[in-house]
Amino acid sequence: MSKSTEKQLLVDKIVEAIQDTKGEDIQIFDLSGIENSVAETFVICSGNSNTQVSAIAGNIEKKVRNDIKERPWHVEGTENAMWVLVDYVSVVVHVFQKQIRDYYDIEELWGDAKITKIES
């Protein structure tokens, strides 16, 4: 399997896990064309509470581990679940509480990226 096919499978599983736990406003940022970006792809979504943010992040880890046998390189933010980052190196997932996402407006930082919005 090619590297791009593996990455697309990973992104698809992440989106599926987010949708399974009712994550909202899912956006996929293709950063591969941006020099010095920290990853090739960002997946960003929102939850309505710290409980939902934790559930989304946990379901991402579980589904990816069970379905395609990958584990994240790093996970951060699970203590308070305001903003959880799940890092698969080439794909980084940001799961925000809505008000935190609005405050940081991370989408603006990557305005040059190709953005795909996933309909719920």
Legacy VTK file of the C-alpha trace (Angstrom):
# vtk DataFile Version 3.0
C-alpha trace
ASCII
DATASET POLYDATA
POINTS 120 float
0.000 0.000 0.000
1.377 3.418 -0.926
2.127 6.060 1.687
-0.632 8.355 0.379
-3.153 5.474 0.438
-2.159 4.655 4.037
-2.530 8.305 5.033
-5.951 8.538 3.368
-7.087 5.386 5.176
-5.923 6.924 8.466
-7.800 10.167 7.755
-10.935 8.226 6.782
-10.831 6.206 10.032
-10.314 9.374 12.079
-13.313 11.072 10.439
-15.414 7.931 10.936
-14.506 7.875 14.651
-15.378 11.561 15.024
-18.736 11.046 13.331
-19.451 7.981 15.525
-19.148 10.192 18.623
-21.138 13.092 17.128
-18.170 15.423 16.655
-19.128 18.611 14.834
-17.693 20.973 12.230
-15.110 18.496 10.897
-12.492 20.060 8.639
-9.494 18.465 6.951
-6.519 20.704 6.159
-4.039 19.560 3.514
-0.769 21.157 4.633
1.478 19.152 2.313
2.075 22.160 0.070
3.028 24.487 2.930
6.713 24.799 3.672
7.787 23.892 7.241
4.333 22.700 8.317
4.295 20.429 11.355
2.270 17.701 9.599
0.892 16.871 6.160
-2.730 16.864 7.328
-4.718 18.396 10.185
-8.152 17.091 11.108
-10.087 19.532 13.288
-13.447 19.061 14.988
-15.511 20.289 17.922
-17.345 18.762 20.850
-19.868 20.351 23.197
-18.273 19.419 26.544
-15.090 18.024 28.035
-16.841 14.647 28.264
-17.612 14.661 24.532
-14.123 15.908 23.612
-12.633 13.028 25.660
-15.020 10.554 24.038
-14.132 11.755 20.530
-10.369 11.564 21.172
-10.693 8.162 22.833
-12.799 6.791 19.998
-10.256 8.022 17.433
-7.464 6.152 19.226
-9.587 3.004 19.627
-10.922 2.854 16.046
-7.531 3.554 14.448
-5.813 1.005 16.714
-8.449 -1.700 16.136
-9.088 -1.155 12.413
-5.684 -0.263 10.984
-3.310 -1.168 13.836
-1.815 2.308 14.302
-1.166 4.061 17.578
-0.627 7.782 18.049
2.904 9.032 18.485
1.684 11.545 21.086
-1.581 12.564 22.782
-1.944 15.798 24.708
-4.697 17.641 26.586
-6.631 14.711 28.009
-6.387 16.057 31.579
-8.951 18.824 31.091
-10.247 17.920 27.601
-10.655 21.511 26.456
-8.402 20.831 23.451
-7.068 17.330 22.821
-4.335 16.752 20.258
-3.829 13.260 18.821
-0.609 13.101 16.792
-0.076 10.370 14.192
2.995 12.255 12.821
1.774 12.879 9.250
-1.811 13.416 10.471
-2.561 15.516 13.551
-6.066 15.641 15.034
-7.324 18.611 17.075
-10.502 18.027 19.090
-11.768 21.265 20.632
-14.575 22.405 22.846
-16.470 24.902 20.682
-15.588 28.034 22.679
-11.883 27.116 22.742
-11.877 26.542 18.983
-13.535 29.924 18.448
-11.023 31.631 20.747
-7.881 30.203 19.125
-9.264 30.327 15.569
-6.677 27.765 14.439
-8.241 27.645 10.968
-6.955 31.180 10.319
-3.379 30.093 11.001
-3.509 27.712 8.058
-5.347 29.921 5.569
-3.082 28.717 2.723
-4.122 25.094 3.224
-6.600 23.257 1.049
-9.615 22.727 3.345
-12.233 20.001 3.062
-15.342 20.334 5.208
-17.107 17.115 6.139
-20.891 17.253 6.326
-22.291 15.588 9.431
LINES 1 121
120 0 1 2 3 4 5 6 7 8 9 10 11 12 13 14 15 16 17 18 19 20 21 22 23 24 25 26 27 28 29 30 31 32 33 34 35 36 37 38 39 40 41 42 43 44 45 46 47 48 49 50 51 52 53 54 55 56 57 58 59 60 61 62 63 64 65 66 67 68 69 70 71 72 73 74 75 76 77 78 79 80 81 82 83 84 85 86 87 88 89 90 91 92 93 94 95 96 97 98 99 100 101 102 103 104 105 106 107 108 109 110 111 112 113 114 115 116 117 118 119
